[in-house]
């Protein structure tokens, strides 16, 4: 039985290198239809605050705790 993919996941980390690593891993794992990457907490929060539909909200958010 195939695993159900997530609609959208989001990564927030100020490091481009870490985001690149996460991009490679998430693409290889093929766990989401859409993967978003942000290097700023402010930009990520702005994106989240502008979402108009529950369906559009990321189902999983990874964030750097030192951000």
C-alpha positions, 0 to 999 in steps of 0.5 A: 500500500502506498503511503499518502503524501502530505500536501505541503511541508515547510522548512524555516532556517536562515542557512542556505546550506541547511535548506539545500540539504533539506531540499535534497532529502525531501525530494528524495523522500517524496513525502509532499506535493509541495515543499516550501523553504524560508530563510527568515522567520518574518517571511515565513510568518507573513506567508502563513498569515496570508493563507486563506484556506485550511487546505493551503496551510502546511501540514508539517513545519520544520523550524530552526530553534535558534532562528 
